[in-house]
Amino acid sequence: MAFARTLLPAALCLALTGAPAALPPAAAAVAYDGQAAHESALFSLKATNNAAAQEFTVDGTRLSRVSVWLGSGAATGTVTAQVRRVREDAGSVIASTTLDLAALGGAGAGWVEFPLGADVTAGSTYYLHLQASTAESGPIAWYGTTRAVPGAPTSWNYDRVYWGGWHAYTSRLAFHIDPTGSERCGETEPCYVPTSALAARTSGLLTNRVATEAVLPSFAVGASYVDGSNVLRLPSGRWRYLPDGASESVVVEADDPGALAQVEESRAWLAAGRVPGATAAQREASRRALLSMRALLQPGGAFAAAWAPPWEYSWPRDGAFAAAAFAATGHDEEAYRILGYDALTQRSDGTWEARTELDGSGPPDARKWQLDGNGWVPWATWQWYRAAPADGRDERLRALYPMVRKAADHAARSLGPDGLPPASPDYWELDTTTANIGTAAPLLAGLNSAADLAAQVGTVADAERWGEAARRLSAAIATSFAPLGYQRTVDGEHGRDSAVAFMAPPFNAAPADLGEALDSTYRALLLPNGGVSPGNDPSFSWGSYAWTASTSFFALAWAGTGEPAKAGRVLDWVLSKRNGLGELPETVNGAGRPSAVAPLGWTDSLVVLTALALQGSVQPTPPATRSSAG
C-alpha cells in the first residue's frame, strides 16, 4: 500500500569528502520546485567544521517555511536553518529558526519543517543554510540524492578541514520551499521520526468497518485522530481516512464530506453505548480503546489481535475479552457477532484452534490449540447474556447454546482424577508439563458460566453436570495451586504468573487467600520500567519487556476485589504508556517506550473493563454452583 512506506535508510553513511562527480550533461530547462529524493546521507552539519547549503529561487514575495530531510544519530543538540542572500555571509541572513533535537524526539530521520517567515524577491537566488550543534558523537546529516536531477539548482558542502570552506556538488539535497499539499510531511512522506518510535510496528488504525489499515509509526508523528473517530488529522492540517468501500486510505482536505460522515457515525456509535472511567484520562483512554476494538472487529465476527501480519488472526481468548467489554458498554451487536464467529469456528470436539484466519477459513499454521478457550468463550457468552437487552436475549442465547454445551462438556471431560485439567499451552502459548493456572482458572470461570446459562435455558442435567465439574475443579485448585500462591504450575517449578488474576472477579469469586497471592505475584513480576512481565518462569525469559495485558490483569483484579487505589495506580501506569495517538501498545520496552504493536485489542478490552469497575460498575462474576445435596 502507498501508506506503508519504508522510513529510514540502513545507516547514516555520510558522503563528506572526495572530489565531486563529473557534472551531468546539459539538460533542457524544466520547472523545478524542490528536491524530494533522499536515499543518501550527503553532508554533515555538525558545527563548527561542517555545514550545507542549497541554492533556490522563489516565484512569490513571501517565504513561510522550508523542509529538509534530516538524519541524526545524536539525541540532543540543535539544528539551525537560515535563508541567506549570500551563501558564505552570515550577515546576509533574512530568516533563521533553530530546532531542538530532543524536542523532535531525539535521534531519528525524516522531513523537518522549519518556519522561516521572510519577504523575498521573486526570481532572486537565495541559499538555504543548515548547521547543527551537539555534544554527542553521533552524525547529523542532510540527505539527498547523487542522481542527476534535471533543473536542480546547486548544493554546497562546507567542510573546513577538507575543502577549506565551501564546495559545489552535483549531489542534490532534499528540500522543499513553502511545501504544500502532498509535499507536506506526514502525507506521502514521513515527518521526522524518532528512532525510539520505531520500537512499535504499528501506531494506530484507520477503518471503514469493512477494511482496516494500520497507521505506521513513521506516519503517526505529529498526527492526531479527529476526536471520536478513526480519521487522522495530519501535521499539514489535512485528513487521512479509509473511504467507504475502499481498501486504501486517501488524504483529503479537512472537513471532507466523506470523512466527516465517518466521524459523525463513529461518534454516534460511542454515544449509543457507555464510555467508562472515573477520571477524564480513563474516559479518553476508554473512548479510544472502544474505537480501536471496533476497528479490529471484522464484519464476520473475527476479532483481530492487532493489525500487523503476526497479529492479524483471531484468538478465542482475545475475542472473549472484547465481547465482554463490548457487552458491558452497551454494544450488544458487536459482542454477539464475536460469539457467533466462535460458534462457527468451534471444532467438532468442542475446542478451538489457537487462532484462525480472519475469514474463518481455519488456522494459519500448526500452532497447538489451547484448552483455555473452552473457559473464555462460555464466560464471554455469560457476560454478554447478563448485559444484553432483555427483549430477545433468551432466543439468541439458545442459538449459541450448542457451542456452550460442546465447550463445557469437553472442559468437564478433560478433568483428571485429581480434578485438574491436563497440561496445555496457556496464554503464553507455551506448553507446560503439568496443569497451569492460566488454563485452570479460565476453565473454572467457563464451567460456572455454562452451568448458569444452562439454568437459564432450562437444561437442568447440563447445569448439574457442569456444576459438579466446576466444584471438582475449584477444590483441586484450592488443594494444588493455593498452597503455592497460585503459581504458574502445580509442580511449583515454573514461577509466578500474572494469570493469578484470573482467580479474581469478573472471572471467579476470589478465594480468601487471593489478596496475598496477588500482592506477592505483582511484586515478583514488577519490572524497572513500572510494568509487569507475564511470569518469571526460570526456564523462559520475557526479558525487560512489560506486557500491558498482564499489567492490566492486576488492575482489573484489584478493582474487582475492593482495592481501587491499587487498581488505579496500575491503570495509571498502563495509560501513561499510550502512544502519541492515544493507542495502547502490546509491550513496553526496557526504556519505557511502547513496542510491538499498538493498539492491542486485548489490552483495550482490559482497560475498558477496569475503567468500568473503577467508576462503580463492577462486572458480574459467574456464580459458583452449589451441590444439589447442599
VENTA-V42410 format. One record per helix or strand. SS is the DSSP state (hx for helix, st for strand). FROM is the first residue (numbers start at 1). TO is the last residue. If there is no record, write none. Layout:
ss = (SS & SS)
from = (FROM & FROM)
to = (TO & TO)
This chain:
ss = (st & st & st & st & st & st & st & hx & st & hx & st & st & st & st & st & st & st & hx & st & st & hx & st & st & st & hx & st & st & st & st & hx & hx & st & st & hx & st & hx & hx & st & hx & hx & st & hx & hx & hx & st & st & hx & hx & st & st & st & st & hx & hx & st & st & hx)
from = (14 & 35 & 40 & 46 & 50 & 62 & 78 & 90 & 93 & 101 & 108 & 125 & 140 & 155 & 165 & 172 & 175 & 181 & 191 & 193 & 195 & 200 & 204 & 212 & 217 & 224 & 232 & 239 & 250 & 257 & 280 & 297 & 303 & 309 & 314 & 316 & 332 & 356 & 373 & 393 & 436 & 437 & 460 & 482 & 489 & 497 & 498 & 514 & 526 & 532 & 535 & 546 & 548 & 564 & 585 & 594 & 601)
to = (14 & 35 & 44 & 46 & 57 & 72 & 84 & 92 & 100 & 104 & 119 & 133 & 145 & 159 & 169 & 173 & 177 & 183 & 191 & 194 & 199 & 200 & 207 & 215 & 219 & 225 & 233 & 241 & 252 & 271 & 296 & 297 & 304 & 311 & 314 & 328 & 345 & 356 & 387 & 414 & 436 & 457 & 480 & 484 & 489 & 497 & 503 & 525 & 526 & 532 & 535 & 547 & 560 & 576 & 588 & 598 & 614)
